[in-house]
Amino acid sequence: MADKCDLCLLGLIILSSLLTGTSGYDHVFISFGENVSLSCNNALSDCNSTTWIYSNSFSDSAEVDLITGGIKNKDSERHERLSLESDCSLNIKNVTEEDYGLYTCRQYVNGKQGPDADVSLHVLHVSVSSSSSSSSSSSSSQTEISPGHSVTLSCQLYTDTGFSCDYWVRYVGVELLWVNQAGVDLKTDSRYQILSSSDQYRCIILTLTTTLLNEDDNREWRCQLTHRDQLETSVRYTVKYSDPADTASETEVCVSAGSLYRVIVIIVEMAVFSAPTVILLQIICARRAGRKDSKHPEEIEMPTILE
């Protein structure tokens, strides 16, 4: 039993050293869609000897060179979102859940490799699903749904540290919370069902499920990540109902189009039924005109001759 306790204590010491940076690790928490800068912690005058390497224990590929000798590797899938700062920091634009993992800054001085600077990037992401839709959507600041439907918000922390999620939650103090606009924990409101889970890729999954009310329009909920009670990052979700005026306008357009169609049908029907009458009148007029033309000229002038 004592040996097991010693191993546990040793594990806690190692994990604590990782999070406090004494082992060279720097932990960065960022939300989906944001930009992040990963520091190289160097004192070099230029970045010509700087290499940034990405690795993820859940990835099919081994280490990937993102930056080599201060130049981006264009073979990298994310190269368009990467840039190198003058202090050799690595910038990542529009972070996705696929960016989580370990980033290593490696530099060479006079041809000799210096100490690595490791940065572990953790990504917070929210996905949305509603009973009015059979599919789920990626994180969004606003989603158009309607009252009366059930909505589920899934807040997920993607992390790759080599340690179990239980360590992160119990010993490291990493926690996810769903809060309202005032910052009040929604677990205190029985209206919301909040469940916690995890899987191979997502260390913590915190789902919020509720049935939407009329007064929820423009209501904001936040999933926030705290480390030792300090806020690290958060994702906002705003309920947005469809504008009734837009629906009414669409209905009005449909009604107008239907009325126009009926008018056209009536005109066509009138044209169809009146056509025989018009043709008959044309025939009668033509016959009368023919009779007048058939009279002999002498008969027309005869009264004048008799005089």
RODO-2510 file (C-alpha; in nm, 4 decimals, decimal comma):
residues 307
     n   res          X          Y          Z
     1     m     0,0000     0,0000     0,0000
     2     a     0,2839     0,2363     0,0844
     3     d     0,4456     0,1741    -0,2532
     4     k     0,1216     0,2630    -0,4308
     5     c     0,0882     0,5842    -0,2314
     6     d     0,4475     0,6771    -0,3162
     7     l     0,3760     0,6206    -0,6849
     8     c     0,0651     0,8347    -0,6648
     9     l     0,2577     1,1102    -0,4888
    10     l     0,5337     1,0909    -0,7475
    11     g     0,2770     1,1166    -1,0252
    12     l     0,1212     1,4237    -0,8636
    13     i     0,4612     1,5882    -0,8275
    14     i     0,5415     1,5248    -1,1936
    15     l     0,2023     1,6515    -1,3058
    16     s     0,2324     1,9587    -1,0859
    17     s     0,5731     2,0351    -1,2321
    18     l     0,4297     2,0069    -1,5831
    19     l     0,1541     2,2569    -1,5102
    20     t     0,3748     2,5042    -1,3249
    21     g     0,6237     2,5090    -1,6110
    22     t     0,9207     2,3757    -1,4151
    23     s     0,9624     2,0940    -1,6671
    24     g     0,9553     2,3307    -1,9660
    25     y     0,5860     2,2757    -2,0474
    26     d     0,3595     2,5699    -2,1075
    27     h    -0,0149     2,5000    -2,1100
    28     v    -0,2390     2,7171    -2,3233
    29     f    -0,6198     2,6971    -2,3228
    30     i    -0,8030     2,8441    -2,6215
    31     s    -1,1555     2,8363    -2,7639
    32     f    -1,2586     2,7144    -3,1055
    33     g    -1,2325     2,9846    -3,3755
    34     e    -0,9964     3,2131    -3,1839
    35     n    -0,6358     3,3055    -3,2638
    36     v    -0,3513     3,1953    -3,0396
    37     s     0,0193     3,2689    -3,0043
    38     l     0,2531     2,9993    -2,8702
    39     s     0,5732     3,1356    -2,7156
    40     c     0,9152     2,9921    -2,7984
    41     n     1,0772     3,1433    -2,4867
    42     n     1,4010     3,2286    -2,6646
    43     a     1,6531     3,5126    -2,6604
    44     l     1,7787     3,4852    -3,0185
    45     s     1,8051     3,7905    -3,2419
    46     d     1,6407     3,6119    -3,5372
    47     c     1,4355     3,3003    -3,6095
    48     n     1,6380     3,1534    -3,8959
    49     s     1,7300     2,8531    -3,6846
    50     t     1,3832     2,8020    -3,5365
    51     t     1,1804     2,4866    -3,5934
    52     w     0,8260     2,4272    -3,4681
    53     i     0,7174     2,0631    -3,4403
    54     y     0,3632     1,9371    -3,3799
    55     s     0,2729     1,6002    -3,2282
    56     n    -0,0442     1,4342    -3,1049
    57     s    -0,0581     1,0900    -2,9491
    58     f    -0,3997     1,0298    -3,1087
    59     s    -0,2850     1,1268    -3,4583
    60     d    -0,2100     0,8671    -3,7251
    61     s     0,1045     1,0526    -3,8307
    62     a     0,4221     1,1044    -3,6294
    63     e     0,5743     1,4453    -3,5567
    64     v     0,5038     1,7126    -3,8165
    65     d     0,7456     1,9963    -3,8925
    66     l     0,5336     2,3104    -3,9177
    67     i     0,8241     2,5564    -3,9345
    68     t     1,1749     2,4632    -4,0450
    69     g     1,4598     2,7161    -4,0327
    70     g     1,2092     2,9968    -3,9870
    71     i     1,0137     2,8959    -4,3028
    72     k     0,6634     2,7460    -4,3107
    73     n     0,6258     2,3941    -4,4384
    74     k     0,3661     2,4250    -4,7171
    75     d     0,3012     2,0510    -4,7060
    76     s     0,1330     2,1001    -4,3701
    77     e    -0,2485     2,0973    -4,3824
    78     r    -0,2692     2,4055    -4,1610
    79     h     0,0143     2,6108    -4,3138
    80     e    -0,2217     2,8866    -4,4334
    81     r    -0,3266     2,9517    -4,0748
    82     l     0,0276     2,9628    -3,9379
    83     s     0,2738     3,2496    -3,9097
    84     l     0,5991     3,3188    -3,7255
    85     e     0,6414     3,6307    -3,5140
    86     s     0,9645     3,8276    -3,4828
    87     d     1,0189     3,6713    -3,1383
    88     c     0,9765     3,3250    -3,2999
    89     s     0,6326     3,2718    -3,1448
    90     l     0,3981     3,0536    -3,3500
    91     n     0,0654     3,2127    -3,4401
    92     i    -0,2357     2,9948    -3,5248
    93     k    -0,5417     3,1624    -3,6748
    94     n    -0,8970     3,0317    -3,6424
    95     v    -0,8120     2,7448    -3,4087
    96     t    -1,0026     2,4180    -3,4635
    97     e    -1,0421     2,1100    -3,2483
    98     e    -0,7795     1,9423    -3,4681
    99     d    -0,5107     2,1847    -3,3461
   100     y    -0,4888     2,0484    -2,9933
   101     g    -0,1682     1,8688    -2,9021
   102     l     0,1969     1,9326    -2,8210
   103     y     0,3990     2,2037    -2,9991
   104     t     0,7760     2,2031    -2,9632
   105     c     0,9968     2,5016    -3,0434
   106     r     1,3506     2,3839    -3,1235
   107     q     1,6407     2,6198    -3,1920
   108     y     2,0038     2,5799    -3,2852
   109     v     2,2861     2,8059    -3,1702
   110     n     2,6183     2,7765    -3,3564
   111     g     2,4952     2,4488    -3,5011
   112     k     2,4116     2,3030    -3,1614
   113     q     2,0565     2,2238    -3,0517
   114     g     1,9358     2,4296    -2,7607
   115     p     1,6739     2,3287    -2,5016
   116     d     1,3248     2,2618    -2,6407
   117     a     1,0325     2,4788    -2,5427
   118     d     0,7159     2,2649    -2,5263
   119     v     0,3672     2,4134    -2,5399
   120     s     0,0599     2,1986    -2,4843
   121     l    -0,2439     2,3466    -2,6583
   122     h    -0,5898     2,2585    -2,5234
   123     v    -0,8962     2,3508    -2,7316
   124     l    -1,2445     2,4206    -2,5989
   125     h    -1,5242     2,3521    -2,8457
   126     v    -1,9067     2,3599    -2,8343
   127     s    -2,1410     2,1696    -3,0651
   128     v    -2,5179     2,2189    -3,0853
   129     s    -2,8017     1,9796    -3,1592
   130     s    -3,1762     2,0418    -3,1505
   131     s    -3,4871     1,8230    -3,1556
   132     s    -3,6043     2,0280    -3,4556
   133     s    -3,3017     1,9083    -3,6549
   134     s    -3,1696     1,5555    -3,6995
   135     s    -2,8089     1,6768    -3,7348
   136     s    -2,5739     1,8666    -3,5059
   137     s    -2,3781     2,1775    -3,5958
   138     s    -2,0382     2,3011    -3,4973
   139     s    -1,9902     2,5706    -3,2407
   140     s    -2,1626     2,8947    -3,3252
   141     s    -2,2238     3,2173    -3,1387
   142     q    -2,5858     3,2104    -3,2572
   143     t    -2,8233     2,9415    -3,3801
   144     e    -3,1723     2,9957    -3,5208
   145     i    -3,4135     2,7605    -3,3467
   146     s    -3,7651     2,7900    -3,2094
   147     p    -3,9311     2,7710    -2,8666
   148     g    -4,0779     2,4419    -2,7552
   149     h    -3,7887     2,2384    -2,8945
   150     s    -3,5186     2,0683    -2,6909
   151     v    -3,1610     2,1850    -2,7441
   152     t    -2,8385     2,0187    -2,6310
   153     l    -2,5104     2,2064    -2,6018
   154     s    -2,2005     1,9906    -2,5768
   155     c    -1,8909     2,1636    -2,4340
   156     q    -1,5764     1,9617    -2,5031
   157     l    -1,2150     2,0002    -2,3951
   158     y    -0,9648     1,8500    -2,6392
   159     t    -0,6364     1,7784    -2,4659
   160     d    -0,3332     1,5537    -2,5104
   161     t    -0,1037     1,5425    -2,2084
   162     g    -0,0489     1,1733    -2,1498
   163     f    -0,2403     1,1918    -1,8221
   164     s    -0,5903     1,0683    -1,7456
   165     c    -0,8822     1,3082    -1,7281
   166     d    -0,9322     1,2109    -1,3662
   167     y    -0,5971     1,3714    -1,2813
   168     w    -0,6930     1,6877    -1,4654
   169     v    -1,0183     1,7239    -1,2771
   170     r    -0,9325     1,5939    -0,9308
   171     y    -0,5719     1,7023    -0,8834
   172     v    -0,5009     1,9754    -1,1345
   173     g    -0,8220     2,1666    -1,0828
   174     v    -0,9396     2,1941    -1,4442
   175     e    -1,3155     2,2368    -1,4554
   176     l    -1,5883     2,3113    -1,7107
   177     l    -1,8989     2,5064    -1,6114
   178     w    -2,2166     2,6144    -1,7877
   179     v    -2,3153     2,9606    -1,6620
   180     n    -2,5720     3,2247    -1,7535
   181     q    -2,5082     3,5873    -1,8461
   182     a    -2,4660     3,6771    -1,4796
   183     g    -2,2042     3,4038    -1,4328
   184     v    -2,4312     3,1836    -1,2185
   185     d    -2,3677     2,8091    -1,2425
   186     l    -2,6638     2,6537    -1,4275
   187     k    -2,6385     2,3385    -1,2175
   188     t    -2,8328     2,5302    -0,9538
   189     d    -3,1340     2,5580    -1,1892
   190     s    -3,3486     2,2443    -1,2190
   191     r    -3,4573     2,3527    -1,5655
   192     y    -3,1216     2,2417    -1,7073
   193     q    -2,9913     1,8865    -1,7297
   194     i    -2,6102     1,8883    -1,7093
   195     l    -2,4047     1,5727    -1,7516
   196     s    -2,0288     1,5158    -1,7540
   197     s    -1,8418     1,2481    -1,9490
   198     s    -1,5209     1,1880    -2,1464
   199     d    -1,3807     0,9815    -2,4308
   200     q    -1,0489     0,9053    -2,5980
   201     y    -1,0070     1,2457    -2,7618
   202     r    -1,2047     1,4774    -2,5360
   203     c    -1,0895     1,4860    -2,1772
   204     i    -1,4062     1,6524    -2,0479
   205     i    -1,7489     1,6680    -2,2114
   206     l    -2,0121     1,8762    -2,0326
   207     t    -2,3567     1,8667    -2,1949
   208     l    -2,6416     2,1037    -2,1219
   209     t    -2,9954     2,0054    -2,2265
   210     t    -3,3073     2,2172    -2,1887
   211     t    -3,6420     2,2919    -2,3536
   212     l    -3,6519     2,6397    -2,5032
   213     l    -3,9039     2,8972    -2,3808
   214     n    -4,0346     3,2103    -2,5525
   215     e    -3,8296     3,4302    -2,3211
   216     d    -3,5076     3,2501    -2,4205
   217     d    -3,4746     3,4588    -2,7375
   218     n    -3,1328     3,6308    -2,7316
   219     r    -3,0475     3,4529    -2,4068
   220     e    -2,6766     3,3797    -2,3629
   221     w    -2,5158     3,0744    -2,2082
   222     r    -2,1418     3,0279    -2,1605
   223     c    -1,9241     2,7259    -2,1186
   224     q    -1,6201     2,8412    -1,9275
   225     l    -1,2976     2,6592    -1,8433
   226     t    -1,1280     2,7325    -1,5153
   227     h    -0,7886     2,6172    -1,3869
   228     r    -0,7602     2,6353    -1,0111
   229     d    -1,0623     2,8673    -1,0031
   230     q    -0,9015     3,1020    -1,2575
   231     l    -1,0905     3,1584    -1,5827
   232     e    -0,8792     3,0453    -1,8798
   233     t    -1,1248     3,0638    -2,1732
   234     s    -1,4944     3,0361    -2,2548
   235     v    -1,7378     2,9810    -2,5427
   236     r    -2,0585     3,1828    -2,5715
   237     y    -2,3841     3,0519    -2,7145
   238     t    -2,6720     3,2880    -2,7920
   239     v    -3,0245     3,1672    -2,8654
   240     k    -3,1681     3,3363    -3,1736
   241     y    -3,5277     3,2808    -3,2795
   242     s    -3,6501     3,3476    -3,6331
   243     d    -3,8127     3,6908    -3,6750
   244     p    -4,1953     3,6554    -3,7029
   245     a    -4,1952     3,9528    -3,9417
   246     d    -3,9774     3,7575    -4,1819
   247     t    -4,2213     3,4670    -4,1715
   248     a    -4,5155     3,7026    -4,2288
   249     s    -4,3370     3,8654    -4,5208
   250     e    -4,2708     3,5284    -4,6780
   251     t    -4,6381     3,4362    -4,6315
   252     e    -4,7483     3,7637    -4,7895
   253     v    -4,5284     3,7028    -5,0910
   254     c    -4,6730     3,3537    -5,1305
   255     v    -5,0303     3,4890    -5,1073
   256     s    -4,9568     3,7619    -5,3625
   257     a    -4,8072     3,5094    -5,5988
   258     g    -5,1138     3,2863    -5,5605
   259     s    -5,3519     3,5779    -5,6286
   260     l    -5,1589     3,6738    -5,9394
   261     y    -5,1800     3,3152    -6,0631
   262     r    -5,5593     3,3101    -6,0202
   263     v    -5,5960     3,6370    -6,2122
   264     i    -5,3931     3,4980    -6,5001
   265     v    -5,6082     3,1832    -6,5059
   266     i    -5,9279     3,3904    -6,5208
   267     i    -5,7938     3,5999    -6,8077
   268     v    -5,6959     3,2907    -7,0012
   269     e    -6,0363     3,1328    -6,9424
   270     m    -6,2126     3,4496    -7,0615
   271     a    -5,9941     3,4572    -7,3698
   272     v    -6,0728     3,0954    -7,4476
   273     f    -6,4515     3,1321    -7,4132
   274     s    -6,4747     3,4688    -7,5898
   275     a    -6,2673     3,3634    -7,8884
   276     p    -6,5600     3,1927    -8,0766
   277     t    -6,7769     3,5033    -8,0285
   278     v    -6,5072     3,7301    -8,1680
   279     i    -6,4556     3,5018    -8,4673
   280     l    -6,8324     3,4927    -8,5342
   281     l    -6,8526     3,8721    -8,5261
   282     q    -6,5620     3,8951    -8,7689
   283     i    -6,7412     3,6573    -9,0109
   284     i    -7,0655     3,8583    -8,9948
   285     c    -6,8850     4,1845    -9,0560
   286     a    -6,6933     4,0329    -9,3446
   287     r    -7,0190     3,9065    -9,5095
   288     r    -7,1871     4,2445    -9,4784
   289     a    -6,8868     4,4131    -9,6289
   290     g    -6,8961     4,1604    -9,9137
   291     r    -7,2637     4,2322    -9,9917
   292     k    -7,2012     4,6035   -10,0237
   293     d    -6,9104     4,5478   -10,2574
   294     s    -7,1202     4,3128   -10,4794
   295     k    -7,3731     4,5849   -10,5833
   296     h    -7,3460     4,7112   -10,9574
   297     p    -7,2188     5,0678   -10,9972
   298     e    -7,5085     5,1656   -11,2338
   299     e    -7,7614     5,0663   -10,9728
   300     i    -7,6002     5,2957   -10,7318
   301     e    -7,6044     5,5971   -10,9671
   302     m    -7,9490     5,5283   -11,1203
   303     p    -8,1440     5,7788   -10,9103
   304     t    -7,9238     6,0575   -11,0406
   305     i    -7,9873     5,9625   -11,4089
   306     l    -8,3654     5,9589   -11,3585
   307     e    -8,3503     6,3073   -11,2315
***
